[in-house]
């Protein structure tokens, strides 16, 4: 009997890992294909950017729904449906433009909505599944789960970039179809597994009780800052390296996005094996991220900027999963609701951070006085605008330092 339980738990873990890799696919495949979509279907940059907004908005909506109404759902069934939705969304995303090229964007948007629902569900539900499994060190298991996502990003970016480099871009849909294998594997693993029981609030009033707790909102703000610190550099690193080093986009993506993701995965993997004292890790990570952002912003030596971008991935690696650990320790009876709230906070930071940096950068580039100053120091307006954007991005981990110092004072409540 014990061996059957152990086998089942191992199957559940593998299914969760495969689902997190699916999240890497649905979160990073679309941006890699943006130029391909523009060249083949003539889709504007604004509409392409809207796909990213659709993705994050849909995930945030799912986070909020589960924050208040998780008790209305069959959690086990919803978890098992999650990778099925990923596969369905990728199928629509890849095949609709092939059969209806005149309405390609409609299919891309519909597919994005479907797999974004899956992404939101995965953020809310996969972490509590792992937390509910018996483990010698639950914190390290959580870190391992999130390290899988980071390594998945490395896999997706490198495979997609090399595919588009060596294969005619008109066959992009083959790449998208190939990635559906990942969620299909996850769905098959879940179909034969029995999931552990997970806590949900029995009614909405239970949720309102938590919402009155200042500690919950501190955790929400902490993961907001962590999500912003992580995703701002993740989305800006490729463009920064391409501008600074003047190298082709293929290498900018590999040494920008992928190298950042490698460092992100390395940090989470190391914590999953050796980590302890998450409060101290959060403070040190935020401090290191401030230094890396600042270095990237002020350095005129391209290779130093490249190293700073990569090391940021290592420094921010635990700011998202680490705050999940803190929140689950702080509110052990909160179950799915706590994970849903933390997912909402992280997604909000992932949306606001890069967008704010983009707005500030555009403003700086368009400002005549800033452009004149850039010329006086032998920089283009774009380069100085990006550096100013980096300084804005630095504010998220900088604000995080006193927040995480306060979190260090938290004691686990049972």
N, C-alpha and C positions, 0 to 999 in steps of 0.2 A: 504493500500500500504506500509506504514511504517513497519507494522508488517511482511509483506512478505520480505521486504529488511532485516529486523533484523533476521528473520529466516534463510534467505539465507546466511547472513554473519556468523551466528553461525555454519551453516553446513560447510562453507568454513574453518572456524577455526578448527572444529573437524577433517576435512579431512587433514588439514596441520599437526595437532598433530599426527594423525595416520600415516602419511607419515614419520614424524620424528622418530616415534617408529620403523617404517620399517627400517630406516637408522641404528637404534641401532641393529636391527637383522642382517642386511647384513654386518655391520662392526665388529661384535663381535662373531657371531655364528661359523664362520670358524675356528678361532684360538682355540676355546674351543674343536673342533672336531679333531684337528691335530693328537693327539696321537691315537685316534680311527682310523683315516684313515691310519696311519702308521701300526698299528697292523693288520687291516683287509685286506688292499690292498697292504701293503709293500711299500708305497710311501716314498721316501727319505725326509730327513729334508730340503734339498736344494729345492726340488720341492714344499714342503709344504710352505716354506718361500716365494717361487715365487708367490704363491696365494695372499699373502699380497701385494707384489709388483704390481701384476696385478690389484688388487683392487685400490690402491692409484694412480697408473699410469693412469688407465682408468678415474678415477674421475678428476684427474688433467687435462687430455686431454679435457674432457667435459667442465671444468672450462674455459680453454683457448679458446675453440671454441666459447663459449658464450660471452667471453670477447670481441671478435672482430666481431662476426657475429650474435648477438642476434636479430638484426633487420631482419634477414632472416627467422626467425622462427615464427610460430603461437604460441605465448606464452601460451595462454589459453589452447589450445589443448595439448601442450607439458607438461604442468603441470598435466593435467588429465591422460596422458599416463604414467607419472612417476611411480605411484604405480603399474600399470599393468606390467611394466618391472621388478619391484621388485618381484612380484608374479611369473612371467615367469622364471626369473633367479633362484629363489628358487626351482621351480619345476624341472628344468633341473639339478640343483645342487644335489637334493635329489634322483631323480628317475633314472637318467642315470647310476650311479654306481650299482644300483640294477639290472637293465636289462643288463648292459654291464660291469660286474665286472672286466674283463680283461683290459678294457679301462676306468677304473674309473676316472683316473686323467684328461682325456680329458673332461669328463662331468663336473667335478669339475671346471676346467678352463673356459669352455664355460659358465657355470652357473655364475661364478664369474664375467666374463666380462659383462654379461647381467645385473646382479643386480648392478654392479658397475656403469654402465651407469646411472641407476636409481638414485644411490647415488649422482653422480655428478650433475644430473639435480635437485635433491632435494636441494642440497647445494646452487645452484645458484638461484632457483626459489621460494622455499617455503618462505624464509625470505622476499623477496619483495612482495609476496602475503599478508603476515601478515602486512607489512608496509603500504600497499595500503588500508587496511580496516580502516574505521573510528574508532578512539580510543581516550579516554581521555588522556592517557599517552602512546604513541607509544613505547618509550624506554622500559617500563615495559612489554608491550606485546611481544617485541622481546626477552626479557630475559625469559619470560614464555615459549615461543616456544622452546628455547634452553634447558630449564630445563626439558621439556618433553623428549628430547633426553637422558639426563643424567639418568632420572628415567627409561627410556626404557632400558638402559644398565644394570641397576640393575636387572630389570625383566628378561632380556635375560640370564645374567650370572647365576643367582640363579636357574632359571627354567632349563636351559641346564645342569648345573653342577649336580643338584639333579636328573634329568632324567638319566644321564649317570651313576650316583652312584647306583640308585635303579633298573634300567632296563638294560638288556643285551645290550652291546654296538653295537651289530650287528643290532639293531633296531634304530640306530641313525637317519635313514631317516624319521622315524615317527615324530621325534622332528622337523626336518627341514620342513616337510610338514605341521605340526601344525602351525608353524610360518607364513605360507603363508596367514593365516586368516587375519593378520594385514594389509598387503597391499591390500588385496581384499576388506576389509571394507573401506579403504581409497579411493579406486577406485570407489566404489559404492556411497560414499558421494560426491565425485567430480562430478560424472556423472549427479547428480541432482542439481548441484550448478552453479551459474553464477559468474565468477571470476571478481574481480575489475580490471579496466584498469591499466597497468603498463608501465612506461616509458622505451623505448629502443632507442638507437641511430638510427637515420634514415639512416645513412650510415657510412662506415668505417672511413671516415674523422672525424666524430664526436668523434669516439673512440681515434683517434690519438691526438685530441685536449686535451683530458684528460691525455693521456700518457705523455704529455709534462709538466704536473703539478707536481712539486716536492712534494706537499702535498699528492698526491695520492700514490707516492712511499713510503712516510713516513708511511702512513696507511698500505700499503702492508707489509712493514718491521715489523711494530708493530704487525700485526696479524700473521705474520710468527713466531715471537718470542712467541706469545701467544699460537699458535698451537703446537710449539715445547715443550714449558713448560708443557702444558697439556698432550700431548700424550706420551711424554717420561716417565713420572711417571706412566701414565695409563698402559703402556705396561711393565714397570719394577717392579711395586709394587708387583705383585703376586710372581715373582721369588725371590725378595728380602725377602719377608716374609717367603717363604718356606725355604730359605737358613738360615735365621736368627733364625727362631723358630723351624725348623726341624719338621714341621707338615705335614700331608698328603696333596696332591695337592688340594683335594676338598675344604679343609678349607683355603688353601692358595688363591684359586680363590675367595672364598666367602669373606674372610676378607681382601683380597688384592684388586682385581679389583672391586668387588661389593662395598666395603666400601669406596673406592676412589670415585666411581660413586655416592654413596649416598651423600657424602660431596659436590661433584660437583653439584648435583641436588639441594641440600639444599641452596647453595650459590646463584644459579640462581633463585630459587623460592623466596628467601628473597628479592633479588633485584626487582623481578617482583611485589612484594607487597609494598616494602618500599623504593626502591632505588632511588637515585638522584646523581647528580654530578659524571658522569661516569669517568671523568678524574682522580679525586681523588681515585675512586674505583680501577682503573687500577694501579695506583702507589702503593696503599696499598696492592693490591693483589700480585703484582710482588715482593714487599718487603717481604711479608709473605711467598711466595713461595721460595725465596732465603733462608730464615731461615729454612723452612721445609726440603728443599733439603740438606742443610748443616747439619742439625740435623740427618737426615737419614744416611748421609755419615760418620759422625764421632762418632755416638753413638755406644757403645758396649752393650747397654741394649736393648734387642729385643723389649720389649713392647713400649719403647720410639720410636724406629724405626717404629713400626706399627702405632703409633699415628701420627708421622711425615708424613708418606705416606698418611694417611687418610686426615689429615689437608691440605695437598698440594692440594687435590681436591677442598676444599673450597676456598683456596687462588687463584687458577687459574680459578675458575668457570666463571669469567666474562672477562677473557683475550681474548677469542674468540668472544663471542657475544658483548662484550663491544666495541671492535674495529669495529665491524659491525655498531654499533650505531654511533660511531664517524665518520666513513666514510660516512654513509648515511646522517648525519647532515652536514658534510663538503661539500658533493656533492649531494644536494637534487634532481638535475635534471639528475643525472647519471643513475638512475633506475637500470635495470637488469645488465648493464655493471659493475657498481660499485660492486654489490653483487657477480658477477662472478669473478672479480679481487680479491676481498677479500677471496672468497672461494679458489681460486688458491693459494693465499698467505698462508692461513691456512693449506691447504693440503700439500703444500711444506714443511712447518714447521713440520707437523705431520709425514712426510716421513724422512726428514733429521735428526730431533732430535733423535728419537730412534735408527736410523741406525748409527749415529755418536757415540752415547753412546755405542752401541754394538761393533763397531770397536775398540774403545778405551779400552773397557773392555777386549776383546779378546787379544789385544796387551799386556795389563798389565798382564794378566794371563800367557801368553807365555814368558814373560820376566823373565829371571833367577834372575836378581838382585831384581826385585820387589817381586818375589816368596820368595827369601831369606829374604827380609825385612819383608814380611808377617809372615814368620815362627818366626822371632825374636820378633814379637808382638802378638804371639799366634793366628794368623789368617791363614786360608787357602788362597792359591793363588786366588781361586774363590771369596772368601769373600772380599779380599782387592781389587780385580779387579772390583767387583761390587760397592764398595765404591768409587773408583776412577771414575767409570762411573757416579755415583750420582753427584760427584763434577762437572763433565763435563755438566751434565744436569742442574745444578744450574746456569751455565753461561747464559742460555737463559733468565730467568726472571731477572738476574742481569743486563744484557745489556738492558733489557726492561725498567728498572727504569728511566734512563735519557730520553729514547724515550717517555715514558708516561708522564714524567714531561713536556716535550716539547708540547705534545698533549694537556695538560691542558690549554695551551695558545690559543688553537684554539677557535674561535668564530663561531657560526653557521652562515653560509652564505645562503641567500635566493636568 
